[in-house]
């Protein structure tokens, strides 16, 4: 299979003129972010810092009230002062924000259905809500991770449901975010920005917008930009699955996976074995499915998913080979999907808790100092009590380190002094 890809590396103009594109670019706002969550809000604030005038649209009333009041609604270092300036005001409806913005960036969720099928419902709802508000000359950008072909779907939707032709009246680009949660402020200014479009004007307009942030603009077409984001996430997902598989193999042979990994990686240029652990979150846990749904055959993507999803059950099973969980007091340290965040979306910890509960412990205590009490987890039948860590570990028989939050090393050292007979399942090597 042979194909040709031309990547244009440019130094864009910061302020495109009407004459340059031959269209009307007079709008009240430079950018409107539709969906100001963990992807959209850091982008909006970073664009404001770069000199852009930005507004936002979000259905979440609590999020709007927090941002409009000058407070970050979630933990993301680097943005507290920016949001406190109240330069960003988020609106509940697109009626005023979208038609008065030169660029509209869509950052809504793109989940999977239960059966490895891309769920386009949020994209469809957003398009239905925005379509009547698009204006000639606007740039529409998809930024959420999407399945291959989604941007082409949006193009066809626009041309069927509006009077605009993409590339002539309205401009469309897929510009994937590739930031890691917790370092958005740094990575928005340090990572190259890929801009995928099917016409030069859309590519150039997207490049000009992101040149205010990114150190390098790389231009390509829709499908390549979509695949780049998926390949980035899936390659990490597979790498972590290999690490988890090796952890299981090492444990079955009675070897220490952490020592084995250290020796394998040390000063050896052809090995970069990752640390085992829960591989979760709203990107890594689902993105393989956006490609896998188009193949009827078992493959390494599906195998990686199975290994990573098996890890919670593996921890319970491996601990039960050493001690009993039934009628024991069990503590779970950490509930978020990632170290030192307050994000529980697509965390594997609820799955771990369900496997523990199947063994009928005397008591299951969950603790996470980054979360409120109680923890509201959508799959749980009722709110989950969030114990103080000292109370959770008091007289405990078994501990599962589910998230490698800062501070857990110290509390486990103290646990070893007070309850040396306790068992600890610590896949993160805290």
C-alpha positions in Angstrom: 0.0 0.0 0.0 1.6 3.2 -1.2 0.5 6.7 -0.3 1.9 10.2 -0.4 1.9 12.7 2.5 3.2 16.2 2.3 3.7 18.0 5.6 4.1 21.7 5.3 6.1 23.3 8.0 5.3 27.0 8.2 5.7 30.1 10.3 2.2 31.4 10.1 1.0 35.0 10.3 -0.4 35.9 13.6 -3.2 38.1 12.3 -4.7 37.0 9.0 -6.3 39.7 7.0 -9.6 39.8 5.0 -7.6 40.3 1.8 -5.5 37.2 2.5 -8.5 34.9 2.5 -11.0 37.0 0.6 -13.6 36.6 3.3 -15.1 38.6 6.2 -13.2 38.0 9.4 -14.8 40.7 11.5 -16.1 39.1 14.7 -16.5 40.1 18.3 -14.4 37.1 19.5 -11.4 35.4 18.0 -12.4 32.0 19.3 -15.4 30.2 20.9 -14.7 26.9 22.7 -17.7 24.6 22.7 -17.2 22.3 25.6 -14.9 23.8 28.3 -13.9 20.7 30.2 -10.4 19.3 30.8 -9.5 19.8 27.1 -11.4 23.0 26.2 -10.8 25.1 29.3 -7.0 24.9 29.4 -7.0 25.7 25.7 -9.3 28.7 26.2 -7.2 30.1 29.0 -3.9 29.6 27.1 -5.3 31.3 24.0 -6.4 34.3 26.2 -2.9 34.5 27.6 -1.5 34.5 24.0 -3.6 37.6 23.3 -6.8 36.1 21.8 -10.3 37.2 22.8 -12.1 34.0 23.8 -15.5 32.9 24.9 -17.0 29.5 25.7 -20.2 27.4 25.7 -20.9 24.6 28.1 -24.0 22.9 29.4 -22.6 22.2 32.9 -24.0 24.9 35.2 -21.6 24.2 38.0 -18.6 24.5 35.7 -19.9 27.8 34.2 -20.5 29.2 37.7 -17.0 28.2 38.8 -15.2 29.7 35.8 -17.3 32.8 35.5 -16.6 33.4 39.2 -12.9 33.1 38.7 -12.2 29.6 40.1 -10.9 26.5 38.3 -13.5 23.7 38.4 -10.9 21.0 38.4 -7.2 20.6 39.2 -4.9 21.7 36.3 -1.7 23.6 37.4 -0.9 26.9 35.9 -4.3 28.3 35.3 -5.5 29.7 38.6 -4.5 33.3 38.0 -5.8 33.2 34.4 -9.2 32.0 35.4 -9.2 34.4 38.4 -8.9 37.4 35.9 -12.4 36.5 34.7 -11.4 37.3 31.1 -13.1 34.0 30.1 -16.9 33.9 30.5 -18.7 30.8 29.6 -22.3 30.9 28.2 -25.0 28.2 28.5 -26.1 28.5 24.9 -24.4 29.1 21.6 -26.8 31.8 20.4 -24.5 34.8 21.0 -21.1 33.1 21.4 -20.9 31.1 18.2 -22.1 33.6 15.5 -19.8 36.3 17.0 -16.6 34.2 16.9 -14.2 33.9 14.0 -13.2 30.3 15.0 -15.4 27.7 16.8 -13.4 24.9 18.4 -15.4 21.8 19.4 -14.0 19.8 22.3 -16.9 17.6 23.4 -16.6 13.9 24.4 -16.2 11.2 21.9 -16.8 7.9 23.8 -17.3 4.3 22.7 -20.5 2.4 22.9 -20.3 -0.8 25.0 -19.6 -3.0 22.0 -16.5 -1.4 20.5 -18.4 1.1 18.4 -17.7 4.8 18.1 -20.4 7.0 19.7 -21.0 10.1 17.6 -24.0 11.3 19.6 -22.3 14.2 21.3 -20.8 15.4 18.0 -24.2 15.1 16.4 -25.9 17.0 19.2 -23.4 19.8 19.0 -23.7 20.1 15.2 -27.5 20.2 15.5 -27.2 22.9 18.2 -24.6 25.0 16.3 -25.7 24.6 12.6 -28.1 27.6 12.6 -25.4 29.8 14.2 -22.6 29.3 11.8 -21.6 32.4 9.7 -19.8 32.7 6.4 -16.1 32.9 6.9 -15.9 31.0 10.1 -13.3 28.4 10.9 -14.7 25.2 12.5 -12.2 23.1 14.4 -12.7 19.6 15.8 -10.2 19.0 18.7 -11.6 16.0 20.5 -10.1 12.6 19.7 -12.3 11.2 16.9 -12.6 8.0 14.9 -11.2 7.9 11.4 -13.7 9.6 9.0 -15.4 11.8 11.7 -14.2 15.1 10.3 -15.4 14.1 6.8 -18.7 13.2 8.4 -18.8 16.8 9.9 -18.0 18.2 6.4 -20.9 16.3 4.8 -23.2 17.3 7.7 -22.4 21.0 7.2 -23.0 20.9 3.5 -26.3 19.0 3.9 -27.7 21.0 6.7 -26.5 24.5 6.0 -26.1 26.7 2.9 -22.3 26.7 3.3 -19.7 24.9 1.3 -16.6 23.8 3.2 -13.5 25.3 1.8 -15.5 28.2 0.2 -17.9 29.7 2.7 -17.0 27.9 5.8 -13.7 26.3 6.8 -13.0 23.1 8.6 -10.0 21.5 10.2 -9.2 18.7 12.6 -6.5 19.9 15.1 -6.0 17.2 17.7 -5.0 17.9 21.3 -2.2 15.7 22.5 -1.6 17.1 26.0 -1.4 15.1 29.2 -3.6 15.9 32.1 -1.7 17.9 34.7 0.8 19.4 32.3 -1.6 21.2 29.8 -0.1 24.6 30.5 3.4 23.5 29.4 2.4 21.2 26.6 0.1 23.5 24.8 3.2 25.7 24.2 5.7 23.0 23.7 4.1 20.3 21.5 3.8 20.7 17.7 0.2 21.3 16.5 -1.1 19.2 13.7 -3.8 20.8 11.5 -5.7 18.5 9.1 -7.9 19.9 6.4 -8.9 19.2 2.8 -8.3 22.7 1.4 -5.5 25.1 1.8 -7.5 28.0 3.3 -8.8 25.8 6.2 -5.3 24.5 6.8 -3.8 28.0 6.8 -6.5 29.5 9.0 -6.1 26.7 11.6 -2.3 27.0 11.5 -2.5 30.8 12.0 -4.7 30.3 15.0 -2.5 27.8 16.8 0.7 29.6 15.8 -0.1 31.8 18.8 0.7 28.8 21.0 2.5 25.9 19.3 6.2 26.1 18.4 5.6 24.3 15.1 2.6 23.8 12.8 2.3 20.6 10.8 -0.3 20.5 8.0 -1.9 17.5 6.5 -5.4 16.1 5.6 -8.4 15.0 7.8 -7.7 11.3 8.0 -3.9 11.6 8.7 -4.5 14.0 11.5 -7.1 11.7 13.0 -4.8 8.7 12.8 -1.9 10.6 14.3 -3.8 11.2 17.5 -5.1 7.7 17.7 -1.7 6.2 16.9 -0.1 8.3 19.7 -2.6 7.0 22.3 -2.8 3.4 21.1 1.0 3.0 21.0 1.2 4.1 24.7 -1.7 1.8 25.5 0.0 -1.2 23.9 3.3 -0.3 25.7 1.6 -0.3 29.1 -0.2 -3.6 28.2 3.2 -5.2 27.6 4.4 -3.9 31.0 1.3 -5.4 32.7 1.8 -8.7 30.9 5.4 -8.8 32.0 4.3 -8.0 35.6 2.0 -11.1 35.6 4.7 -13.3 34.1 7.3 -12.2 36.6 5.0 -12.7 39.5 4.1 -16.2 38.3 7.8 -17.1 38.2 8.4 -15.6 41.6 10.5 -12.7 40.2 10.4 -9.1 41.2 9.0 -7.1 38.1 10.5 -3.8 39.3 14.0 -5.2 39.7 13.6 -7.1 36.3 12.5 -3.9 34.6 15.3 -1.8 36.1 17.9 -4.3 34.9 16.4 -4.6 31.5 16.3 -0.9 30.9 19.5 0.1 32.6 21.9 1.6 30.0 20.4 -0.6 27.3 19.5 1.5 24.2 16.9 -0.9 22.8 14.6 -1.4 25.7 12.2 1.1 27.2 9.9 -1.1 29.2 7.2 0.9 31.0 6.1 0.6 34.6 3.1 -1.6 35.1 -0.1 -0.1 36.5 -3.7 0.7 35.8 -4.0 2.0 32.2 -7.1 4.1 32.1 -8.6 7.5 31.5 -10.9 8.8 28.8 -8.4 8.5 26.0 -6.2 5.4 26.6 -9.0 3.1 27.7 -11.2 3.7 24.6 -9.1 5.0 21.6 -8.1 1.5 20.4 -11.7 0.8 19.7 -12.0 3.7 17.2 -9.8 1.6 14.9 -10.6 -1.8 16.2 -14.3 -1.5 15.3 -13.3 -1.7 11.6 -11.6 -5.1 11.9 -13.4 -8.4 12.4 -10.2 -10.2 13.6 -8.5 -10.5 17.0 -5.3 -8.4 16.9 -2.7 -6.9 19.2 -5.0 -3.8 19.9 -7.7 -6.1 21.3 -5.2 -8.1 23.2 -3.7 -5.0 24.8 -7.2 -3.9 25.8 -7.8 -7.3 27.4 -4.5 -7.3 29.3 -5.0 -3.7 30.7 -8.7 -4.4 31.6 -7.6 -7.7 33.3 -5.1 -5.9 35.6 -7.6 -5.2 38.5 -8.7 -8.8 38.5 -5.0 -9.9 38.3 -4.2 -7.9 41.4 -7.0 -9.5 43.4 -6.1 -12.9 42.2 -2.4 -12.6 42.9 -3.0 -11.3 46.4 -5.4 -14.1 47.1 -2.6 -16.6 46.4 -0.8 -15.1 49.4 -3.6 -14.2 51.9 -7.4 -14.1 52.2 -9.6 -11.2 51.4 -12.8 -12.8 52.7 -13.7 -11.4 56.1 -10.7 -9.0 56.0 -10.5 -5.3 56.3 -9.3 -4.0 52.9 -8.2 -0.5 52.0 -7.9 1.0 48.5 -5.5 3.9 48.1 -6.5 6.2 45.3 -9.6 6.4 43.1 -8.7 8.7 40.3 -7.3 7.3 37.0 -4.0 9.2 37.2 -1.5 10.3 39.8 -2.2 13.6 41.6 -5.3 14.5 39.6 -9.0 14.8 40.6 -10.3 13.0 37.5 -12.2 9.8 38.0 -13.4 9.4 34.4 -12.8 5.9 33.1 -10.8 5.0 36.1 -10.2 1.3 36.7 -10.5 1.6 40.4 -14.3 1.0 40.5 -13.6 -2.2 38.6 -10.9 -3.1 41.2 -13.4 -2.4 44.0 -16.0 -4.7 42.4 -13.5 -7.6 42.2 -12.6 -7.1 45.9 -16.3 -7.0 46.9 -16.9 -10.3 45.2 -14.6 -11.9 47.9 -16.9 -10.5 50.6 -14.4 -8.6 52.8 -15.5 -7.5 56.2 -15.0 -3.9 55.2 -13.8 -2.1 52.1 -12.4 1.4 52.7 -11.6 3.8 49.8 -9.4 6.8 50.3 -8.3 9.6 47.9 -7.2 13.0 49.2 -7.8 14.6 45.8 -11.5 13.9 45.9 -14.5 15.1 48.1 -16.5 12.9 50.5 -18.5 11.2 49.3 -17.1 10.2 45.9 -19.8 10.3 43.2 -19.0 7.5 40.8 -21.5 6.9 38.0 -21.3 3.1 38.0 -21.8 2.9 41.8 -25.2 2.1 43.2 -24.7 4.8 45.9 -22.1 7.5 46.8 -18.8 6.0 48.0 -17.4 7.0 51.4 -14.0 8.7 51.1 -12.1 7.8 54.2 -9.2 9.8 55.6 -6.1 7.8 54.8 -5.2 7.3 58.5 -8.6 5.9 59.2 -8.6 3.7 56.1 -5.3 2.1 57.1 -6.1 1.6 60.8 -6.1 -2.1 61.6 -6.2 -3.0 58.0 -5.4 -6.5 56.7 -5.0 -5.8 53.0 -4.1 -2.7 51.0 -4.4 -2.1 47.2 -2.4 0.8 45.8 -4.8 1.7 43.0 -3.3 5.2 42.2 0.3 6.3 42.8 -0.6 9.6 44.4 2.2 11.6 46.1 2.3 10.8 49.8 1.3 7.1 49.7 4.9 6.0 50.1 5.1 7.7 53.5 1.8 6.3 54.7 2.8 2.8 53.6 6.1 3.1 55.5 4.1 4.0 58.6 1.7 1.1 58.0 4.7 -1.3 57.9 5.7 -0.1 61.3 2.2 -0.3 62.9 0.9 -3.4 61.1 3.8 -5.3 59.6 1.5 -8.3 59.1 -0.6 -6.4 56.6 -0.4 -7.3 52.9 0.0 -4.6 50.2 -0.7 -5.1 46.5 1.4 -2.3 45.0 1.5 -2.6 41.2 2.9 1.0 41.1 5.9 0.1 43.3 5.0 3.1 45.6 
